[in-house]
């Protein structure tokens, strides 16, 4: 058996279904980033622990959670509110916990969008580290997401999980990715100024995760990134095979990439704009005192 952490923020539409899918475990911990909707109220109706902690970043929230919230078991699975645990995935996780020499396992997501699995244009199988041994795995920030730091070897699971990326509506998706693009722009600028492309991992990376990270670092340096990403996803990866939903998904990802590009340019302009010097106090003209009001006798008696 293993514990399950569920990360939430304003997830009143998803939290019930997420918890119910996770109740295969008898130790479920909801870590809420101070939601302003009914997330905590709904979660409290289930036999789970609910802990609130202010959100700083994805990496810091995960690391704080792992270091400060005690779990019942030595292993834990990280689940987000718009994702679901499946019986097949749960059984495979139980098997790995009992026999594993690794400290963490990657699991592939199935992106669900417009009531369809977007299999091709999402680079499936695209892995995230979800099952981990407590005390052996931490997280650092990278753009709007996080990257794992593992003290030991890792492996990959065969079972997958559904990820309902737009379950709360298109407006919520756009609002969320507007925030994400700001973090991605800051990370992009940092990478352009001090990072580098890991060419060896790009061509000879041992895992999909290593190759994907290297490809991400390369893509930050390409001209016409939004158009290249759309073309790559729709034609090279085969997004056209995902029908109307695939076309919409690729177009939204190209739009998201364009937001990042525009915000990177904005950050560069802000860095290049010299600060306006503050005038010395001795050079600031002092305000003239107001002139006294001349009152006539009629005005005085009128009061």
C-alpha positions as protocol buffer text, in pm:
chain_id: "A"
residue {
  index: 1
  type: UNK
  ca { x: 0 y: 0 z: 0 }
}
residue {
  index: 2
  type: UNK
  ca { x: 104 y: 362 z: -45 }
}
residue {
  index: 3
  type: UNK
  ca { x: -24 y: 708 z: 50 }
}
residue {
  index: 4
  type: UNK
  ca { x: -176 y: 950 z: -201 }
}
residue {
  index: 5
  type: UNK
  ca { x: -123 y: 1325 z: -195 }
}
residue {
  index: 6
  type: UNK
  ca { x: -375 y: 1535 z: -390 }
}
residue {
  index: 7
  type: UNK
  ca { x: -274 y: 1891 z: -481 }
}
residue {
  index: 8
  type: UNK
  ca { x: -560 y: 2141 z: -513 }
}
residue {
  index: 9
  type: UNK
  ca { x: -644 y: 2506 z: -571 }
}
residue {
  index: 10
  type: UNK
  ca { x: -1002 y: 2610 z: -651 }
}
residue {
  index: 11
  type: UNK
  ca { x: -1093 y: 2258 z: -761 }
}
residue {
  index: 12
  type: UNK
  ca { x: -1455 y: 2233 z: -645 }
}
residue {
  index: 13
  type: UNK
  ca { x: -1558 y: 2085 z: -983 }
}
residue {
  index: 14
  type: UNK
  ca { x: -1295 y: 1808 z: -981 }
}
residue {
  index: 15
  type: UNK
  ca { x: -1205 y: 1728 z: -623 }
}
residue {
  index: 16
  type: UNK
  ca { x: -1489 y: 1483 z: -548 }
}
residue {
  index: 17
  type: UNK
  ca { x: -1422 y: 1263 z: -852 }
}
residue {
  index: 18
  type: UNK
  ca { x: -1048 y: 1277 z: -786 }
}
residue {
  index: 19
  type: UNK
  ca { x: -1082 y: 1168 z: -422 }
}
residue {
  index: 20
  type: UNK
  ca { x: -1323 y: 891 z: -512 }
}
residue {
  index: 21
  type: UNK
  ca { x: -1077 y: 752 z: -767 }
}
residue {
  index: 22
  type: UNK
  ca { x: -801 y: 759 z: -501 }
}
residue {
  index: 23
  type: UNK
  ca { x: -997 y: 581 z: -228 }
}
residue {
  index: 24
  type: UNK
  ca { x: -828 y: 255 z: -319 }
}
residue {
  index: 25
  type: UNK
  ca { x: -571 y: 380 z: -67 }
}
residue {
  index: 26
  type: UNK
  ca { x: -656 y: 421 z: 302 }
}
residue {
  index: 27
  type: UNK
  ca { x: -428 y: 724 z: 341 }
}
residue {
  index: 28
  type: UNK
  ca { x: -530 y: 1024 z: 128 }
}
residue {
  index: 29
  type: UNK
  ca { x: -395 y: 1372 z: 200 }
}
residue {
  index: 30
  type: UNK
  ca { x: -542 y: 1677 z: 27 }
}
residue {
  index: 31
  type: UNK
  ca { x: -287 y: 1960 z: 16 }
}
residue {
  index: 32
  type: UNK
  ca { x: -479 y: 2276 z: -66 }
}
residue {
  index: 33
  type: UNK
  ca { x: -321 y: 2607 z: -168 }
}
residue {
  index: 34
  type: UNK
  ca { x: -579 y: 2816 z: 24 }
}
residue {
  index: 35
  type: UNK
  ca { x: -864 y: 2777 z: -223 }
}
residue {
  index: 36
  type: UNK
  ca { x: -1132 y: 3046 z: -239 }
}
residue {
  index: 37
  type: UNK
  ca { x: -1411 y: 2813 z: -351 }
}
residue {
  index: 38
  type: UNK
  ca { x: -1571 y: 2502 z: -194 }
}
residue {
  index: 39
  type: UNK
  ca { x: -1271 y: 2271 z: -248 }
}
residue {
  index: 40
  type: UNK
  ca { x: -1190 y: 2227 z: 123 }
}
residue {
  index: 41
  type: UNK
  ca { x: -1557 y: 2196 z: 219 }
}
residue {
  index: 42
  type: UNK
  ca { x: -1614 y: 1919 z: -35 }
}
residue {
  index: 43
  type: UNK
  ca { x: -1291 y: 1736 z: 50 }
}
residue {
  index: 44
  type: UNK
  ca { x: -1380 y: 1741 z: 422 }
}
residue {
  index: 45
  type: UNK
  ca { x: -1686 y: 1525 z: 347 }
}
residue {
  index: 46
  type: UNK
  ca { x: -1455 y: 1231 z: 266 }
}
residue {
  index: 47
  type: UNK
  ca { x: -1232 y: 1027 z: 501 }
}
residue {
  index: 48
  type: UNK
  ca { x: -918 y: 1221 z: 408 }
}
residue {
  index: 49
  type: UNK
  ca { x: -680 y: 1462 z: 574 }
}
residue {
  index: 50
  type: UNK
  ca { x: -698 y: 1821 z: 448 }
}
residue {
  index: 51
  type: UNK
  ca { x: -395 y: 2046 z: 495 }
}
residue {
  index: 52
  type: UNK
  ca { x: -383 y: 2407 z: 375 }
}
residue {
  index: 53
  type: UNK
  ca { x: -55 y: 2573 z: 282 }
}
residue {
  index: 54
  type: UNK
  ca { x: -1 y: 2899 z: 87 }
}
residue {
  index: 55
  type: UNK
  ca { x: 125 y: 2836 z: -265 }
}
residue {
  index: 56
  type: UNK
  ca { x: 470 y: 2966 z: -364 }
}
residue {
  index: 57
  type: UNK
  ca { x: 553 y: 2750 z: -664 }
}
residue {
  index: 58
  type: UNK
  ca { x: 491 y: 2398 z: -789 }
}
residue {
  index: 59
  type: UNK
  ca { x: 833 y: 2272 z: -686 }
}
residue {
  index: 60
  type: UNK
  ca { x: 827 y: 2433 z: -341 }
}
residue {
  index: 61
  type: UNK
  ca { x: 472 y: 2317 z: -270 }
}
residue {
  index: 62
  type: UNK
  ca { x: 561 y: 1956 z: -347 }
}
residue {
  index: 63
  type: UNK
  ca { x: 882 y: 1963 z: -146 }
}
residue {
  index: 64
  type: UNK
  ca { x: 709 y: 2127 z: 152 }
}
residue {
  index: 65
  type: UNK
  ca { x: 435 y: 1865 z: 133 }
}
residue {
  index: 66
  type: UNK
  ca { x: 678 y: 1573 z: 131 }
}
residue {
  index: 67
  type: UNK
  ca { x: 891 y: 1713 z: 413 }
}
residue {
  index: 68
  type: UNK
  ca { x: 620 y: 1842 z: 648 }
}
residue {
  index: 69
  type: UNK
  ca { x: 311 y: 1622 z: 614 }
}
residue {
  index: 70
  type: UNK
  ca { x: 370 y: 1275 z: 758 }
}
residue {
  index: 71
  type: UNK
  ca { x: 230 y: 988 z: 553 }
}
residue {
  index: 72
  type: UNK
  ca { x: 113 y: 651 z: 675 }
}
residue {
  index: 73
  type: UNK
  ca { x: 338 y: 461 z: 434 }
}
residue {
  index: 74
  type: UNK
  ca { x: 696 y: 490 z: 308 }
}
residue {
  index: 75
  type: UNK
  ca { x: 579 y: 541 z: -49 }
}
residue {
  index: 76
  type: UNK
  ca { x: 343 y: 803 z: -192 }
}
residue {
  index: 77
  type: UNK
  ca { x: 174 y: 890 z: -519 }
}
residue {
  index: 78
  type: UNK
  ca { x: 122 y: 1253 z: -623 }
}
residue {
  index: 79
  type: UNK
  ca { x: -216 y: 1316 z: -783 }
}
residue {
  index: 80
  type: UNK
  ca { x: -354 y: 1645 z: -911 }
}
residue {
  index: 81
  type: UNK
  ca { x: -723 y: 1730 z: -891 }
}
residue {
  index: 82
  type: UNK
  ca { x: -785 y: 1705 z: -1266 }
}
residue {
  index: 83
  type: UNK
  ca { x: -626 y: 1360 z: -1279 }
}
residue {
  index: 84
  type: UNK
  ca { x: -763 y: 1021 z: -1178 }
}
residue {
  index: 85
  type: UNK
  ca { x: -619 y: 710 z: -1020 }
}
residue {
  index: 86
  type: UNK
  ca { x: -722 y: 391 z: -1202 }
}
residue {
  index: 87
  type: UNK
  ca { x: -748 y: 38 z: -1056 }
}
residue {
  index: 88
  type: UNK
  ca { x: -483 y: -86 z: -1302 }
}
residue {
  index: 89
  type: UNK
  ca { x: -241 y: 191 z: -1206 }
}
residue {
  index: 90
  type: UNK
  ca { x: -305 y: 136 z: -836 }
}
residue {
  index: 91
  type: UNK
  ca { x: -229 y: -236 z: -861 }
}
residue {
  index: 92
  type: UNK
  ca { x: 93 y: -177 z: -1052 }
}
residue {
  index: 93
  type: UNK
  ca { x: 203 y: 84 z: -797 }
}
residue {
  index: 94
  type: UNK
  ca { x: 142 y: -167 z: -515 }
}
residue {
  index: 95
  type: UNK
  ca { x: 355 y: -425 z: -693 }
}
residue {
  index: 96
  type: UNK
  ca { x: 642 y: -182 z: -746 }
}
residue {
  index: 97
  type: UNK
  ca { x: 636 y: -64 z: -385 }
}
residue {
  index: 98
  type: UNK
  ca { x: 678 y: -422 z: -263 }
}
residue {
  index: 99
  type: UNK
  ca { x: 961 y: -530 z: -493 }
}
residue {
  index: 100
  type: UNK
  ca { x: 1134 y: -215 z: -613 }
}
residue {
  index: 101
  type: UNK
  ca { x: 1496 y: -108 z: -577 }
}
residue {
  index: 102
  type: UNK
  ca { x: 1423 y: 230 z: -742 }
}
residue {
  index: 103
  type: UNK
  ca { x: 1325 y: 545 z: -552 }
}
residue {
  index: 104
  type: UNK
  ca { x: 1066 y: 672 z: -799 }
}
residue {
  index: 105
  type: UNK
  ca { x: 855 y: 581 z: -1100 }
}
residue {
  index: 106
  type: UNK
  ca { x: 735 y: 778 z: -1400 }
}
residue {
  index: 107
  type: UNK
  ca { x: 378 y: 739 z: -1522 }
}
residue {
  index: 108
  type: UNK
  ca { x: 241 y: 842 z: -1862 }
}
residue {
  index: 109
  type: UNK
  ca { x: -63 y: 1070 z: -1882 }
}
residue {
  index: 110
  type: UNK
  ca { x: -353 y: 1042 z: -2125 }
}
residue {
  index: 111
  type: UNK
  ca { x: -458 y: 1398 z: -2205 }
}
residue {
  index: 112
  type: UNK
  ca { x: -838 y: 1420 z: -2226 }
}
residue {
  index: 113
  type: UNK
  ca { x: -969 y: 1721 z: -2419 }
}
residue {
  index: 114
  type: UNK
  ca { x: -1311 y: 1787 z: -2576 }
}
residue {
  index: 115
  type: UNK
  ca { x: -1426 y: 1442 z: -2456 }
}
residue {
  index: 116
  type: UNK
  ca { x: -1144 y: 1270 z: -2642 }
}
residue {
  index: 117
  type: UNK
  ca { x: -802 y: 1124 z: -2568 }
}
residue {
  index: 118
  type: UNK
  ca { x: -549 y: 1342 z: -2750 }
}
residue {
  index: 119
  type: UNK
  ca { x: -309 y: 1058 z: -2817 }
}
residue {
  index: 120
  type: UNK
  ca { x: -87 y: 1182 z: -3098 }
}
residue {
  index: 121
  type: UNK
  ca { x: -16 y: 1553 z: -3059 }
}
residue {
  index: 122
  type: UNK
  ca { x: 63 y: 1519 z: -2686 }
}
residue {
  index: 123
  type: UNK
  ca { x: 378 y: 1311 z: -2746 }
}
residue {
  index: 124
  type: UNK
  ca { x: 222 y: 1008 z: -2578 }
}
residue {
  index: 125
  type: UNK
  ca { x: 368 y: 842 z: -2382 }
}
residue {
  index: 126
  type: UNK
  ca { x: 470 y: 1158 z: -2196 }
}
residue {
  index: 127
  type: UNK
  ca { x: 589 y: 1074 z: -1846 }
}
residue {
  index: 128
  type: UNK
  ca { x: 568 y: 1247 z: -1508 }
}
residue {
  index: 129
  type: UNK
  ca { x: 730 y: 1123 z: -1188 }
}
residue {
  index: 130
  type: UNK
  ca { x: 438 y: 1035 z: -959 }
}
residue {
  index: 131
  type: UNK
  ca { x: 520 y: 732 z: -744 }
}
residue {
  index: 132
  type: UNK
  ca { x: 810 y: 796 z: -505 }
}
residue {
  index: 133
  type: UNK
  ca { x: 981 y: 676 z: -190 }
}
residue {
  index: 134
  type: UNK
  ca { x: 952 y: 938 z: 80 }
}
residue {
  index: 135
  type: UNK
  ca { x: 1281 y: 1094 z: 181 }
}
residue {
  index: 136
  type: UNK
  ca { x: 1446 y: 1004 z: -149 }
}
residue {
  index: 137
  type: UNK
  ca { x: 1278 y: 1248 z: -394 }
}
residue {
  index: 138
  type: UNK
  ca { x: 1242 y: 1628 z: -396 }
}
residue {
  index: 139
  type: UNK
  ca { x: 1136 y: 1886 z: -651 }
}
residue {
  index: 140
  type: UNK
  ca { x: 1281 y: 2209 z: -791 }
}
residue {
  index: 141
  type: UNK
  ca { x: 1110 y: 2477 z: -1000 }
}
residue {
  index: 142
  type: UNK
  ca { x: 1132 y: 2489 z: -1377 }
}
residue {
  index: 143
  type: UNK
  ca { x: 913 y: 2745 z: -1550 }
}
residue {
  index: 144
  type: UNK
  ca { x: 554 y: 2701 z: -1433 }
}
residue {
  index: 145
  type: UNK
  ca { x: 617 y: 2336 z: -1348 }
}
residue {
  index: 146
  type: UNK
  ca { x: 879 y: 2142 z: -1156 }
}
residue {
  index: 147
  type: UNK
  ca { x: 1158 y: 1893 z: -1205 }
}
residue {
  index: 148
  type: UNK
  ca { x: 1239 y: 1607 z: -975 }
}
residue {
  index: 149
  type: UNK
  ca { x: 1563 y: 1545 z: -787 }
}
residue {
  index: 150
  type: UNK
  ca { x: 1608 y: 1176 z: -702 }
}
residue {
  index: 151
  type: UNK
  ca { x: 1858 y: 1009 z: -469 }
}
residue {
  index: 152
  type: UNK
  ca { x: 1866 y: 682 z: -657 }
}
residue {
  index: 153
  type: UNK
  ca { x: 1748 y: 514 z: -974 }
}
residue {
  index: 154
  type: UNK
  ca { x: 1404 y: 556 z: -1130 }
}
residue {
  index: 155
  type: UNK
  ca { x: 1178 y: 342 z: -1344 }
}
residue {
  index: 156
  type: UNK
  ca { x: 867 y: 354 z: -1562 }
}
residue {
  index: 157
  type: UNK
  ca { x: 521 y: 206 z: -1512 }
}
residue {
  index: 158
  type: UNK
  ca { x: 311 y: 50 z: -1787 }
}
residue {
  index: 159
  type: UNK
  ca { x: -27 y: 172 z: -1661 }
}
residue {
  index: 160
  type: UNK
  ca { x: -140 y: 527 z: -1745 }
}
residue {
  index: 161
  type: UNK
  ca { x: -372 y: 788 z: -1590 }
}
residue {
  index: 162
  type: UNK
  ca { x: -631 y: 1023 z: -1746 }
}
residue {
  index: 163
  type: UNK
  ca { x: -566 y: 1396 z: -1725 }
}
residue {
  index: 164
  type: UNK
  ca { x: -876 y: 1614 z: -1783 }
}
residue {
  index: 165
  type: UNK
  ca { x: -698 y: 1932 z: -1887 }
}
residue {
  index: 166
  type: UNK
  ca { x: -1005 y: 2137 z: -1973 }
}
residue {
  index: 167
  type: UNK
  ca { x: -1266 y: 1995 z: -1739 }
}
residue {
  index: 168
  type: UNK
  ca { x: -1339 y: 2334 z: -1584 }
}
residue {
  index: 169
  type: UNK
  ca { x: -1405 y: 2510 z: -1914 }
}
residue {
  index: 170
  type: UNK
  ca { x: -1209 y: 2698 z: -2177 }
}
residue {
  index: 171
  type: UNK
  ca { x: -1206 y: 3024 z: -1982 }
}
residue {
  index: 172
  type: UNK
  ca { x: -1031 y: 2853 z: -1689 }
}
residue {
  index: 173
  type: UNK
  ca { x: -780 y: 2693 z: -1928 }
}
residue {
  index: 174
  type: UNK
  ca { x: -693 y: 3031 z: -2082 }
}
residue {
  index: 175
  type: UNK
  ca { x: -669 y: 3200 z: -1742 }
}
residue {
  index: 176
  type: UNK
  ca { x: -439 y: 2925 z: -1612 }
}
residue {
  index: 177
  type: UNK
  ca { x: -211 y: 2927 z: -1914 }
}
residue {
  index: 178
  type: UNK
  ca { x: -186 y: 3304 z: -1901 }
}
residue {
  index: 179
  type: UNK
  ca { x: -32 y: 3261 z: -1554 }
}
residue {
  index: 180
  type: UNK
  ca { x: 182 y: 2971 z: -1671 }
}
residue {
  index: 181
  type: UNK
  ca { x: 320 y: 3171 z: -1963 }
}
residue {
  index: 182
  type: UNK
  ca { x: 459 y: 3433 z: -1723 }
}
residue {
  index: 183
  type: UNK
  ca { x: 659 y: 3169 z: -1534 }
}
residue {
  index: 184
  type: UNK
  ca { x: 769 y: 3006 z: -1860 }
}
residue {
  index: 185
  type: UNK
  ca { x: 887 y: 3342 z: -1996 }
}
residue {
  index: 186
  type: UNK
  ca { x: 1103 y: 3398 z: -1688 }
}
residue {
  index: 187
  type: UNK
  ca { x: 1251 y: 3048 z: -1717 }
}
residue {
  index: 188
  type: UNK
  ca { x: 1305 y: 3094 z: -2092 }
}
residue {
  index: 189
  type: UNK
  ca { x: 1499 y: 3414 z: -2035 }
}
residue {
  index: 190
  type: UNK
  ca { x: 1710 y: 3245 z: -1769 }
}
residue {
  index: 191
  type: UNK
  ca { x: 1784 y: 2955 z: -2002 }
}
residue {
  index: 192
  type: UNK
  ca { x: 1880 y: 3187 z: -2289 }
}
residue {
  index: 193
  type: UNK
  ca { x: 2115 y: 3384 z: -2066 }
}
residue {
  index: 194
  type: UNK
  ca { x: 2282 y: 3105 z: -1870 }
}
residue {
  index: 195
  type: UNK
  ca { x: 2155 y: 2765 z: -1986 }
}
residue {
  index: 196
  type: UNK
  ca { x: 2264 y: 2539 z: -2269 }
}
residue {
  index: 197
  type: UNK
  ca { x: 2130 y: 2264 z: -2493 }
}
residue {
  index: 198
  type: UNK
  ca { x: 2224 y: 1913 z: -2384 }
}
residue {
  index: 199
  type: UNK
  ca { x: 2289 y: 1776 z: -2732 }
}
residue {
  index: 200
  type: UNK
  ca { x: 2392 y: 1433 z: -2610 }
}
residue {
  index: 201
  type: UNK
  ca { x: 2062 y: 1386 z: -2425 }
}
residue {
  index: 202
  type: UNK
  ca { x: 1872 y: 1517 z: -2728 }
}
residue {
  index: 203
  type: UNK
  ca { x: 2003 y: 1241 z: -2956 }
}
residue {
  index: 204
  type: UNK
  ca { x: 2115 y: 969 z: -2717 }
}
residue {
  index: 205
  type: UNK
  ca { x: 1908 y: 1024 z: -2402 }
}
residue {
  index: 206
  type: UNK
  ca { x: 1835 y: 696 z: -2230 }
}
residue {
  index: 207
  type: UNK
  ca { x: 1475 y: 786 z: -2144 }
}
residue {
  index: 208
  type: UNK
  ca { x: 1186 y: 986 z: -2288 }
}
residue {
  index: 209
  type: UNK
  ca { x: 1223 y: 1232 z: -1999 }
}
residue {
  index: 210
  type: UNK
  ca { x: 1589 y: 1311 z: -2079 }
}
residue {
  index: 211
  type: UNK
  ca { x: 1516 y: 1356 z: -2449 }
}
residue {
  index: 212
  type: UNK
  ca { x: 1209 y: 1573 z: -2381 }
}
residue {
  index: 213
  type: UNK
  ca { x: 1399 y: 1802 z: -2143 }
}
residue {
  index: 214
  type: UNK
  ca { x: 1678 y: 1847 z: -2399 }
}
residue {
  index: 215
  type: UNK
  ca { x: 1424 y: 1914 z: -2676 }
}
residue {
  index: 216
  type: UNK
  ca { x: 1257 y: 2177 z: -2456 }
}
residue {
  index: 217
  type: UNK
  ca { x: 1591 y: 2356 z: -2404 }
}
residue {
  index: 218
  type: UNK
  ca { x: 1653 y: 2352 z: -2781 }
}
residue {
  index: 219
  type: UNK
  ca { x: 1306 y: 2478 z: -2867 }
}
residue {
  index: 220
  type: UNK
  ca { x: 1360 y: 2790 z: -2656 }
}
residue {
  index: 221
  type: UNK
  ca { x: 1628 y: 2900 z: -2902 }
}
residue {
  index: 222
  type: UNK
  ca { x: 1437 y: 2845 z: -3227 }
}
residue {
  index: 223
  type: UNK
  ca { x: 1292 y: 3133 z: -3431 }
}
residue {
  index: 224
  type: UNK
  ca { x: 917 y: 3126 z: -3505 }
}
residue {
  index: 225
  type: UNK
  ca { x: 864 y: 2894 z: -3209 }
}
residue {
  index: 226
  type: UNK
  ca { x: 481 y: 2912 z: -3206 }
}
residue {
  index: 227
  type: UNK
  ca { x: 453 y: 2817 z: -3574 }
}
residue {
  index: 228
  type: UNK
  ca { x: 718 y: 2545 z: -3543 }
}
residue {
  index: 229
  type: UNK
  ca { x: 543 y: 2397 z: -3240 }
}
residue {
  index: 230
  type: UNK
  ca { x: 204 y: 2394 z: -3415 }
}
residue {
  index: 231
  type: UNK
  ca { x: 351 y: 2236 z: -3731 }
}
residue {
  index: 232
  type: UNK
  ca { x: 545 y: 1979 z: -3528 }
}
residue {
  index: 233
  type: UNK
  ca { x: 244 y: 1880 z: -3319 }
}
residue {
  index: 234
  type: UNK
  ca { x: -12 y: 1874 z: -3598 }
}
residue {
  index: 235
  type: UNK
  ca { x: 187 y: 1721 z: -3884 }
}
residue {
  index: 236
  type: UNK
  ca { x: 497 y: 1549 z: -3740 }
}
residue {
  index: 237
  type: UNK
  ca { x: 337 y: 1402 z: -3427 }
}
residue {
  index: 238
  type: UNK
  ca { x: 10 y: 1340 z: -3611 }
}
residue {
  index: 239
  type: UNK
  ca { x: -230 y: 1575 z: -3436 }
}
residue {
  index: 240
  type: UNK
  ca { x: -447 y: 1563 z: -3747 }
}
residue {
  index: 241
  type: UNK
  ca { x: -532 y: 1206 z: -3650 }
}
residue {
  index: 242
  type: UNK
  ca { x: -700 y: 1336 z: -3333 }
}
residue {
  index: 243
  type: UNK
  ca { x: -973 y: 1507 z: -3537 }
}
residue {
  index: 244
  type: UNK
  ca { x: -1125 y: 1844 z: -3447 }
}
residue {
  index: 245
  type: UNK
  ca { x: -1007 y: 1810 z: -3088 }
}
residue {
  index: 246
  type: UNK
  ca { x: -650 y: 1756 z: -3213 }
}
residue {
  index: 247
  type: UNK
  ca { x: -662 y: 2069 z: -3430 }
}
residue {
  index: 248
  type: UNK
  ca { x: -796 y: 2275 z: -3138 }
}
residue {
  index: 249
  type: UNK
  ca { x: -532 y: 2133 z: -2902 }
}
residue {
  index: 250
  type: UNK
  ca { x: -242 y: 2211 z: -3136 }
}
residue {
  index: 251
  type: UNK
  ca { x: -374 y: 2563 z: -3199 }
}
residue {
  index: 252
  type: UNK
  ca { x: -408 y: 2635 z: -2829 }
}
residue {
  index: 253
  type: UNK
  ca { x: -54 y: 2512 z: -2765 }
}
residue {
  index: 254
  type: UNK
  ca { x: 76 y: 2736 z: -3044 }
}
residue {
  index: 255
  type: UNK
  ca { x: -111 y: 3029 z: -2888 }
}
residue {
  index: 256
  type: UNK
  ca { x: 39 y: 2944 z: -2549 }
}
residue {
  index: 257
  type: UNK
  ca { x: 387 y: 2938 z: -2701 }
}
residue {
  index: 258
  type: UNK
  ca { x: 323 y: 3279 z: -2861 }
}
residue {
  index: 259
  type: UNK
  ca { x: 226 y: 3424 z: -2522 }
}
residue {
  index: 260
  type: UNK
  ca { x: 560 y: 3305 z: -2383 }
}
residue {
  index: 261
  type: UNK
  ca { x: 750 y: 3463 z: -2674 }
}
residue {
  index: 262
  type: UNK
  ca { x: 573 y: 3797 z: -2627 }
}
residue {
  index: 263
  type: UNK
  ca { x: 639 y: 3797 z: -2252 }
}
residue {
  index: 264
  type: UNK
  ca { x: 1007 y: 3715 z: -2304 }
}
residue {
  index: 265
  type: UNK
  ca { x: 1035 y: 4021 z: -2530 }
}
residue {
  index: 266
  type: UNK
  ca { x: 858 y: 4228 z: -2267 }
}
residue {
  index: 267
  type: UNK
  ca { x: 1102 y: 4112 z: -1998 }
}
residue {
  index: 268
  type: UNK
  ca { x: 1397 y: 4198 z: -2221 }
}
residue {
  index: 269
  type: UNK
  ca { x: 1263 y: 4549 z: -2277 }
}
residue {
  index: 270
  type: UNK
  ca { x: 1220 y: 4594 z: -1904 }
}
residue {
  index: 271
  type: UNK
  ca { x: 1581 y: 4490 z: -1845 }
}
residue {
  index: 272
  type: UNK
  ca { x: 1710 y: 4729 z: -2111 }
}
residue {
  index: 273
  type: UNK
  ca { x: 1506 y: 5029 z: -2000 }
}
residue {
  index: 274
  type: UNK
  ca { x: 1723 y: 5248 z: -1772 }
}
residue {
  index: 275
  type: UNK
  ca { x: 1576 y: 5343 z: -1439 }
}
residue {
  index: 276
  type: UNK
  ca { x: 1468 y: 5707 z: -1413 }
}
residue {
  index: 277
  type: UNK
  ca { x: 1694 y: 5871 z: -1152 }
}
residue {
  index: 278
  type: UNK
  ca { x: 1519 y: 6005 z: -844 }
}
residue {
  index: 279
  type: UNK
  ca { x: 1571 y: 6384 z: -812 }
}
residue {
  index: 280
  type: UNK
  ca { x: 1789 y: 6496 z: -520 }
}
residue {
  index: 281
  type: UNK
  ca { x: 1588 y: 6646 z: -241 }
}
residue {
  index: 282
  type: UNK
  ca { x: 1775 y: 6976 z: -268 }
}
residue {
  index: 283
  type: UNK
  ca { x: 1672 y: 7014 z: -633 }
}
residue {
  index: 284
  type: UNK
  ca { x: 1304 y: 6952 z: -573 }
}
residue {
  index: 285
  type: UNK
  ca { x: 1121 y: 7285 z: -562 }
}
residue {
  index: 286
  type: UNK
  ca { x: 932 y: 7335 z: -240 }
}
residue {
  index: 287
  type: UNK
  ca { x: 561 y: 7396 z: -274 }
}
residue {
  index: 288
  type: UNK
  ca { x: 448 y: 7754 z: -222 }
}
residue {
  index: 289
  type: UNK
  ca { x: 226 y: 7809 z: 83 }
}
residue {
  index: 290
  type: UNK
  ca { x: -136 y: 7890 z: -2 }
}
residue {
  index: 291
  type: UNK
  ca { x: -231 y: 8253 z: -8 }
}
residue {
  index: 292
  type: UNK
  ca { x: -454 y: 8365 z: 279 }
}
residue {
  index: 293
  type: UNK
  ca { x: -815 y: 8417 z: 184 }
}
residue {
  index: 294
  type: UNK
  ca { x: -930 y: 8777 z: 210 }
}
residue {
  index: 295
  type: UNK
  ca { x: -1270 y: 8782 z: 373 }
}
residue {
  index: 296
  type: UNK
  ca { x: -1500 y: 9080 z: 342 }
}
residue {
  index: 297
  type: UNK
  ca { x: -1733 y: 9188 z: 616 }
}
residue {
  index: 298
  type: UNK
  ca { x: -2032 y: 9061 z: 421 }
}
residue {
  index: 299
  type: UNK
  ca { x: -1873 y: 8717 z: 385 }
}
residue {
  index: 300
  type: UNK
  ca { x: -1791 y: 8701 z: 755 }
}
residue {
  index: 301
  type: UNK
  ca { x: -2140 y: 8784 z: 870 }
}
residue {
  index: 302
  type: UNK
  ca { x: -2289 y: 8552 z: 610 }
}
residue {
  index: 303
  type: UNK
  ca { x: -2154 y: 8256 z: 812 }
}
